[in-house]
Amino acid sequence: MEQWTFGRVGTILLALLCVAHSSIAHAAKAVSAETGAAETTRAFGVAPPTASELPGVSPDALPSAPATPPPLASPTAGPPTPASPAPSAVPDAVPATEDAAPEPVSRKWIQHTVVPGERLDDIAIRYDVSRPELIRWNKSLQGKAYIYAGRKLRIYARALPPPRQKISYRVQRGDTWSGIASKFGVRESDVRFWNQKKVKSLRAGGELLIFTNPLQPPAPPESPQEPTPVFHARAGGMSIGLPNHGRLYAGVQLAKSDLYSIRNPDEAWGSTHTVDVLVNSIIKFRETSGYRGKLEIRAMSKERGGYFKPHRSHQSGRDIDIRLPLLPSAVERQQTDADIDWAASWELIKAFAGSGEVEYIFLAYPQQRRLYAAAQTAGASNGELKTLIQFPRRPGSNHGLVRHAEGHTIHIHVRVRCSKTNDRCETY
Ligand SMILES: [Zn+2]
């Protein structure tokens, strides 16, 4: 039963797009630039984690999660971010709050012409500056709620992306609004907005006005062990800031697939890199485990990232909650860890680990014991067990890809690394 054929999956999945990003330590860094570390502690209810504390911090479902999202401008308000250290193969070394001196970044005054539908936040992200900075540099923005297309803004840019271009696109048979938006890495609402006067419905041969938004080049193939990357998400979806304090730019929406089900499409957005890693890992898992049951993708990020209940992280398009594979005997309601297929779960963990692009997988400590037993039964080597599972070391110990986090009893929380080509993505 070749239900999971790549061609089909690839085709289905190619059709999507949009944004997000987040985490704790980074919040500390970004916020402290403006308000000092004490503020950070108050805002998040916890001190910035040290390496040994981090694993104990539940990545989501915290009762103390802030009622309001953290201020959006902060991720770009701080000093230039030092390049993140090269990721090591084994995620043991969680960097503590990095205090390395920021590298000097060559900045430049530029003039930006506002594109229809563009928001101040979009422009701030684009040039890696903050919203307050934009307002400070441009008297015309002071006290205004709106910006207008065609207005010119002076910006002391930290990032210099290629300029937006106004192009005319000829509609092809079978095009959809969302497909066209996806093709150019822009928002569907913007494509509709730009063309609302002249185009009532899409007709092959018709002309659409598009302001293209060249972003980053597509990420290189994730892992050298993966000679045939099977799936590529649309390029341009960028994680910005930290998992607990960040957002998603031009995010990619996880497409429907036979490989998994999606609990809530509004919360199924990620960076290009995250969606790539997720889909390719699941393809790998389906191949190696032979598991044919349901795999449910729960929360990822919102389209534009940021805070949403009840999650603390999931803000920057790098976090994915996945309900673990179920035993055939499992009932849909009231699952417990006795309903989980732990042998298949071990294969799932290995598939993610094999991507080389996963920073952590959160799973509560008691359930790690079950995973560990299944791994032993499957013949895992001592080295593999040590590298991949924190158990039987203490729940707070800084070891293993799989780390303890409260509440993760029948689902795991996968945190994908920052893409190597994205220096706006931040990690702890
Ligand atoms: Zn989660």
Residues whose N, C-alpha, C, O or C-beta is under 5 A from the ligand:
A	BS01	ZN	D60 D321 H413
